[in-house]
Amino acid sequence: MNLEVKELLKRVAEEMNLSYTDVERAYKAPFELQSIIMRYRCDRDKGYFPSLRIPYFLIFYCPEWKKRKLMELNRRKQGLSEQKKEVDDETV
């Protein structure tokens, strides 16, 4: 977090008579929610990326063209790892 954000959070905490840690937790909550959704709800193998909308803050949305591109990259990656595995088996 940069210095400007910290100063703003401190000012908000003073104006609203809250502790700095409460204001900081409220500030970080949308980012933490987004990371939880991306980490535990998305399935790259199946191309499932749920949308997340936090009003007045952010929209996380994966368009169909990006999903297709990610699926293609995953297929290539799996193909390369299988080829490498076959080469390793042949050298043994």
Backbone as CSV, one residue per row, in Angstrom:
resi,resn,N_x,N_y,N_z,CA_x,CA_y,CA_z,C_x,C_y,C_z
1,MET,0.853,-1.169,0.000,0.000,0.000,0.000,0.903,1.239,0.000
2,ASN,0.602,2.192,-0.861,1.460,3.364,-0.922,1.105,4.374,0.172
3,LEU,1.942,5.368,0.300,1.820,6.345,1.370,0.527,7.163,1.266
4,GLU,0.115,7.502,0.056,-1.115,8.290,-0.121,-2.337,7.531,0.376
5,VAL,-2.390,6.238,0.087,-3.528,5.422,0.530,-3.533,5.327,2.051
6,LYS,-2.364,5.132,2.629,-2.286,5.047,4.094,-2.749,6.340,4.746
7,GLU,-2.337,7.477,4.195,-2.768,8.764,4.739,-4.282,8.936,4.608
8,LEU,-4.821,8.527,3.467,-6.264,8.618,3.269,-7.013,7.734,4.260
9,LEU,-6.528,6.521,4.466,-7.168,5.627,5.429,-7.090,6.190,6.841
10,LYS,-5.970,6.787,7.169,-5.817,7.385,8.494,-6.800,8.539,8.682
11,ARG,-6.959,9.369,7.644,-7.879,10.494,7.713,-9.326,10.011,7.844
12,VAL,-9.688,8.977,7.086,-11.042,8.421,7.170,-11.292,7.855,8.567
13,ALA,-10.307,7.176,9.117,-10.452,6.601,10.461,-10.683,7.697,11.493
14,GLU,-9.938,8.793,11.371,-10.100,9.898,12.325,-11.465,10.565,12.163
15,GLU,-11.875,10.801,10.908,-13.148,11.481,10.666,-14.341,10.646,11.106
16,MET,-14.255,9.341,10.953,-15.383,8.481,11.291,-15.259,7.881,12.695
17,ASN,-14.215,8.268,13.410,-13.982,7.804,14.772,-13.894,6.268,14.826
18,LEU,-13.098,5.717,13.907,-12.849,4.276,13.843,-11.368,4.016,14.008
19,SER,-11.046,2.783,14.309,-9.626,2.451,14.389,-9.061,2.299,12.978
20,TYR,-7.776,2.551,12.860,-7.114,2.453,11.560,-7.202,1.024,11.019
21,THR,-7.075,0.022,11.878,-7.110,-1.367,11.414,-8.476,-1.737,10.840
22,ASP,-9.562,-1.195,11.434,-10.907,-1.462,10.892,-11.065,-0.864,9.500
23,VAL,-10.585,0.348,9.322,-10.682,1.006,8.017,-9.806,0.269,7.003
24,GLU,-8.630,-0.153,7.426,-7.722,-0.881,6.532,-8.339,-2.227,6.118
25,ARG,-8.963,-2.924,7.057,-9.623,-4.195,6.725,-10.766,-3.983,5.739
26,ALA,-11.535,-2.911,5.921,-12.631,-2.609,4.994,-12.076,-2.280,3.607
27,TYR,-10.935,-1.617,3.562,-10.301,-1.276,2.288,-9.804,-2.533,1.570
28,LYS,-9.243,-3.468,2.304,-8.669,-4.676,1.707,-9.699,-5.756,1.396
29,ALA,-10.880,-5.678,1.967,-11.882,-6.739,1.813,-12.234,-7.059,0.362
30,PRO,-12.487,-6.080,-0.508,-12.822,-6.439,-1.903,-11.684,-7.168,-2.616
31,PHE,-10.451,-6.775,-2.339,-9.307,-7.436,-2.962,-9.177,-8.875,-2.471
32,GLU,-9.417,-9.080,-1.184,-9.355,-10.427,-0.628,-10.470,-11.300,-1.191
33,LEU,-11.656,-10.739,-1.338,-12.769,-11.484,-1.928,-12.435,-11.877,-3.363
34,GLN,-11.881,-10.949,-4.122,-11.509,-11.246,-5.497,-10.461,-12.357,-5.552
35,SER,-9.480,-12.307,-4.676,-8.445,-13.346,-4.689,-9.007,-14.704,-4.294
36,ILE,-9.959,-14.742,-3.368,-10.591,-16.010,-2.980,-11.369,-16.588,-4.151
37,ILE,-12.138,-15.745,-4.831,-12.905,-16.205,-5.994,-11.962,-16.751,-7.061
38,MET,-10.914,-16.008,-7.354,-9.996,-16.421,-8.414,-9.221,-17.677,-8.035
39,ARG,-8.891,-17.812,-6.767,-8.075,-18.943,-6.328,-8.878,-20.234,-6.185
40,TYR,-10.077,-20.136,-5.630,-10.804,-21.345,-5.260,-12.046,-21.639,-6.112
41,ARG,-12.573,-20.663,-6.815,-13.792,-20.888,-7.588,-13.533,-21.098,-9.078
42,CYS,-12.420,-20.589,-9.573,-12.104,-20.735,-10.996,-11.567,-22.132,-11.276
43,ASP,-11.883,-22.634,-12.455,-11.376,-23.933,-12.886,-10.788,-23.759,-14.282
44,ARG,-9.475,-23.642,-14.358,-8.814,-23.403,-15.638,-8.970,-24.570,-16.596
45,ASP,-8.981,-25.781,-16.076,-9.091,-26.944,-16.954,-10.431,-26.990,-17.679
46,LYS,-11.482,-26.581,-17.005,-12.822,-26.613,-17.596,-13.239,-25.276,-18.204
47,GLY,-12.425,-24.249,-18.018,-12.764,-22.936,-18.556,-13.859,-22.237,-17.786
48,TYR,-13.945,-22.480,-16.477,-14.983,-21.875,-15.639,-14.377,-20.725,-14.841
49,PHE,-14.811,-19.516,-15.161,-14.349,-18.326,-14.471,-15.572,-17.504,-14.079
50,PRO,-16.036,-17.638,-12.842,-17.254,-16.918,-12.446,-17.020,-15.408,-12.427
51,SER,-18.051,-14.672,-12.743,-17.980,-13.214,-12.709,-18.131,-12.734,-11.277
52,LEU,-17.493,-11.622,-10.996,-17.581,-11.024,-9.671,-17.815,-9.538,-9.859
53,ARG,-18.857,-9.025,-9.239,-19.141,-7.594,-9.313,-19.331,-7.060,-7.912
54,ILE,-18.517,-6.091,-7.573,-18.668,-5.384,-6.312,-19.103,-3.971,-6.696
55,PRO,-20.350,-3.600,-6.384,-20.875,-2.312,-6.839,-19.970,-1.137,-6.479
56,TYR,-19.797,-0.247,-7.438,-18.988,0.966,-7.306,-17.500,0.673,-7.096
57,PHE,-17.086,-0.561,-7.329,-15.683,-0.865,-7.094,-15.048,-1.599,-8.266
58,LEU,-15.466,-2.845,-8.533,-14.805,-3.592,-9.587,-15.732,-4.621,-10.205
59,ILE,-15.372,-5.030,-11.400,-16.030,-6.141,-12.075,-14.930,-7.059,-12.564
60,PHE,-14.999,-8.308,-12.147,-14.082,-9.313,-12.665,-14.887,-10.189,-13.598
61,TYR,-14.529,-10.154,-14.862,-15.251,-10.909,-15.870,-14.242,-11.426,-16.884
62,CYS,-14.363,-12.676,-17.234,-13.487,-13.273,-18.230,-14.296,-13.495,-19.501
63,PRO,-14.011,-12.730,-20.569,-14.774,-12.894,-21.803,-14.498,-14.237,-22.468
64,GLU,-15.418,-14.642,-23.314,-15.326,-15.958,-23.968,-14.047,-16.115,-24.778
65,TRP,-13.616,-15.069,-25.488,-12.399,-15.180,-26.296,-11.183,-15.448,-25.414
66,LYS,-11.155,-14.851,-24.219,-10.037,-15.070,-23.307,-10.076,-16.492,-22.746
67,LYS,-11.294,-17.002,-22.469,-11.428,-18.373,-21.985,-10.902,-19.358,-23.017
68,ARG,-11.253,-19.121,-24.299,-10.759,-20.010,-25.359,-9.237,-19.967,-25.446
69,LYS,-8.673,-18.768,-25.316,-7.219,-18.621,-25.380,-6.545,-19.355,-24.211
70,LEU,-7.103,-19.230,-23.020,-6.550,-19.924,-21.859,-6.651,-21.439,-22.009
71,MET,-7.777,-21.909,-22.542,-7.939,-23.352,-22.759,-6.904,-23.864,-23.759
72,GLU,-6.658,-23.096,-24.820,-5.663,-23.490,-25.817,-4.269,-23.531,-25.194
73,LEU,-3.945,-22.548,-24.376,-2.647,-22.545,-23.690,-2.503,-23.750,-22.769
74,ASN,-3.570,-24.098,-22.068,-3.535,-25.272,-21.188,-3.313,-26.548,-21.983
75,ARG,-3.994,-26.659,-23.147,-3.809,-27.846,-23.990,-2.371,-27.944,-24.483
76,ARG,-1.811,-26.823,-24.909,-0.412,-26.821,-25.368,0.538,-27.213,-24.245
77,LYS,0.286,-26.651,-23.075,1.137,-26.944,-21.923,1.084,-28.426,-21.571
78,GLN,-0.116,-28.998,-21.579,-0.259,-30.424,-21.282,0.406,-31.264,-22.355
79,GLY,0.287,-30.858,-23.611,0.919,-31.588,-24.707,2.426,-31.565,-24.590
80,LEU,2.987,-30.426,-24.216,4.436,-30.325,-24.051,4.921,-31.169,-22.881
81,SER,4.162,-31.173,-21.786,4.580,-31.964,-20.628,4.493,-33.456,-20.941
82,GLU,3.484,-33.864,-21.740,3.375,-35.277,-22.119,4.511,-35.669,-23.055
83,GLN,4.883,-34.779,-23.987,5.997,-35.067,-24.888,7.297,-35.199,-24.109
84,LYS,7.494,-34.325,-23.142,8.713,-34.374,-22.331,8.753,-35.672,-21.531
85,LYS,7.598,-36.083,-21.012,7.510,-37.314,-20.242,7.874,-38.513,-21.119
86,GLU,7.381,-38.508,-22.381,7.689,-39.598,-23.302,9.184,-39.630,-23.629
87,VAL,9.793,-38.478,-23.807,11.236,-38.413,-24.094,12.019,-38.919,-22.890
88,ASP,11.621,-38.549,-21.710,12.297,-39.033,-20.508,12.170,-40.529,-20.362
89,ASP,11.004,-41.085,-20.699,10.805,-42.532,-20.624,11.667,-43.273,-21.635
90,GLU,11.846,-42.677,-22.832,12.647,-43.320,-23.865,14.124,-43.319,-23.515
91,THR,14.602,-42.314,-22.823,16.019,-42.244,-22.485,16.393,-43.194,-21.351
92,VAL,15.417,-43.656,-20.616,15.704,-44.543,-19.478,15.950,-45.934,-19.892
